[in-house]
């Protein structure tokens, strides 16, 4: 895999990124370290985590993922220098008071979160520091529409950028990015950065998969014209696009045991747990098999081969899953298959938005 430049930064990453939110919840420390070893051996140079991980978020496991990664760095001298390390500062609490008090995200919050991540990760610098979700109200995490009446923003974007600029100036962060953002948010962060000489966002990390292509509705043009790179998360639709739920569904005695969406009620109530999302996933999975592909191959190749995606974030719970996802690299999709994918979207829309 050739590396790809992220936005206007000097970061060059592999087009596959190892996501780590399963570390510390579904995956214990020993297996997490084995997955990190294998990813590095197979050439992946991009690692993504967050201060709120592991998922599902609990006070007992907040920061656990970064701690596991930090211990791996300590046990593997030289590994840190081989990787582009990305992590995230959580947005307003969203029912997680153990992350911070209040509904805002002040400059002091951003600095304190960065210091905590550096400590847990046992590193001196974070290559890509991302705002996990906007401080302001946005349609995200299953919320379909923007509602001005729900606006509770307390920290201006300019103030957030100034806090990030201080971290860059101090040498604790190299570049900055966004996550779960909208076209307005990306435009505003870039506009203010250019107007005031502040760090320019290099990336936006948003959901992108066959059952959620909301990125294609204007944010793709925004990022293309502003040279902001997409880091696509949930390319397998929280497992729906692997085919594992095609026969059983996501609930009940026949659902796969240990799978995230089958195990956690909070996830089932969000976008990935909608009946419409599973129904659409089954259509795409059937299409994959009809073309001689596994559902996983189709879903990942859709992201791997898209001009929109700079790097696809894969989350795994085993070495076998990691190898399967990496082995899907190089899978090609014919124009006829891509047209069939678009036809399903035309009929069913984006049910996991």
C-alpha positions, -999 to 999 in steps of 0.1 A, spaced: 0 0 0 14 34 -10 9 61 16 -14 91 11 -9 127 22 -36 139 46 -49 173 35 -22 199 34 -3 184 63 30 165 61 14 133 74 16 104 50 -5 73 60 -15 40 47 -50 38 31 -60 14 59 -60 27 95 -63 4 125 -91 16 148 -89 6 184 -121 13 202 -126 -24 209 -93 -25 230 -101 -27 267 -137 -39 263 -141 -66 237 -104 -72 233 -81 -77 263 -46 -62 265 -27 -93 254 -49 -97 223 -48 -60 216 -10 -61 216 -11 -91 192 -33 -71 168 -10 -41 170 20 -64 163 3 -79 132 -9 -46 118 26 -32 120 41 -64 105 16 -61 76 26 -25 68 -2 -5 84 14 28 97 -18 46 109 -34 41 143 -65 58 156 -79 60 191 -97 84 215 -97 95 251 -133 82 256 -124 46 244 -131 17 251 -166 15 236 -193 13 248 -183 42 270 -182 35 307 -165 54 335 -145 22 344 -130 19 309 -125 56 299 -89 60 287 -83 22 288 -76 20 251 -50 47 251 -34 30 282 -32 -3 264 -16 14 233 8 32 256 20 0 272 25 -15 238 47 14 228 67 10 260 72 -27 253 81 -22 216 109 4 213 109 20 179 72 12 172 61 47 179 84 62 153 69 39 127 33 50 132 12 80 126 -8 83 158 -42 99 159 -64 104 189 -94 126 198 -107 150 224 -143 142 233 -169 168 226 -195 179 252 -203 152 277 -232 134 259 -241 116 291 -204 109 301 -198 131 331 -166 112 338 -150 129 308 -158 164 319 -184 185 336 -208 207 318 -221 209 283 -192 228 267 -157 221 256 -135 250 268 -99 256 257 -89 244 292 -108 212 286 -90 206 253 -56 212 268 -64 189 298 -76 161 275 -45 163 254 -23 161 284 -42 130 296 -39 113 262 -2 120 260 3 105 295 -17 74 288 -2 69 253 33 73 268 43 96 240 56 132 237 35 142 207 2 133 190 5 133 152 -32 140 145 -54 154 173 -91 154 164 -123 169 179 -144 137 183 -177 155 178 -187 191 175 -191 213 205 -222 227 189 -255 209 181 -253 189 149 -273 161 132 -251 131 141 -252 98 159 -287 89 145 -301 125 147 -313 132 111 -320 169 112 -304 201 125 -326 218 151 -317 254 160 -338 251 192 -313 225 205 -283 248 201 -262 248 233 -228 259 220 -206 276 245 -172 276 230 -167 294 196 -148 276 169 -122 303 170 -115 296 207 -112 259 200 -87 265 172 -67 288 195 -65 260 221 -53 236 194 -28 261 181 -13 263 216 -8 226 216 8 227 182 31 255 193 41 236 224 51 206 203 24 183 218 3 180 186 15 180 150 -17 184 131 -54 187 138 -86 172 125 -124 169 130 -148 141 134 -186 137 129 -186 171 112 -209 189 87 -200 209 56 -206 241 76 -182 229 104 -154 220 80 -158 253 61 -158 273 93 -127 256 108 -108 262 75 -120 298 71 -110 308 106 -77 290 105 -68 308 73 -81 341 85 -62 341 118 -31 320 110 -42 290 131 -38 253 124 -57 241 94 -76 209 98 -61 181 77 -89 155 81 -125 148 89 -134 114 104 -170 106 95 -190 74 90 -189 62 54 -202 28 42 -228 13 20 -256 19 44 -245 54 54 -233 76 25 -244 109 40 -209 122 33 -218 121 -4 -244 148 2 -223 179 0 -195 171 25 -176 153 -3 -175 185 -24 -166 206 6 -136 184 15 -125 180 -21 -124 217 -27 -108 226 7 -83 197 5 -95 180 38 -91 143 38 -118 118 48 -110 91 73 -139 67 69 -151 50 100 -176 21 103 -169 8 68 -186 -24 77 -217 -7 92 -210 -19 127 -209 -55 114 -241 -54 94 -221 -55 61 -202 -86 71 -233 -108 66 -231 -121 102 -266 -109 109 -283 -118 76 -300 -149 90 -303 -142 127 -309 -105 130 -292 -85 157 -313 -96 187 -325 -128 201 -310 -162 209 -296 -168 174 -277 -135 171 -239 -139 171 -226 -139 206 -200 -113 215 -207 -90 186 -209 -53 196 -243 -45 182 -258 -77 196 -243 -71 230 -250 -34 237 -285 -20 240 -273 16 235 -259 7 201 -290 -11 190 -310 20 197 -289 42 174 -284 43 136 -269 9 132 -297 -9 150 -325 2 128 -345 -25 110 -341 -5 78 -303 -6 82 -303 -44 85 -326 -48 56 -304 -26 34 -273 -44 45 -289 -77 35 -294 -63 0 -258 -53 -3 -246 -86 11 -267 -105 -14 -253 -83 -42 -218 -92 -30 -224 -129 -31 -240 -126 -66 -208 -111 -78 -185 -137 -63 -174 -116 -33 -179 -119 4 -200 -91 20 -169 -79 38 -149 -77 5 -176 -56 -11 -181 -32 18 -144 -26 23 -136 -24 -14 -163 3 -17 -143 24 7 -108 13 -4 -114 23 -40 -134 55 -35 -117 87 -45 -134 103 -15 -116 82 11 -80 89 21 -79 61 47 -104 36 59 -105 28 96 -110 -8 104 -120 -21 138 -113 -57 147 -115 -81 176 -92 -109 164 -62 -115 142 -84 -134 118 -106 -103 113 -76 -81 108 -62 -104 81 -95 -106 64 -98 -68 63 -63 -63 51 -66 -91 25 -96 -73 10 -71 -46 -2 -68 -49 -40 -104 -60 -46 -118 -42 -76 -155 -33 -83 -167 -33 -119 -187 -3 -132 -217 -26 -134 -214 -35 -97 -209 1 -87 -241 10 -107 -260 -18 -88 -248 -3 -55 -260 31 -65 -294 16 -75 -299 1 -41 -290 34 -25 -315 51 -48 -342 27 -36 -333 25 1 -314 57 8 -290 59 38 -309 41 66 -280 42 90 -275 80 88 
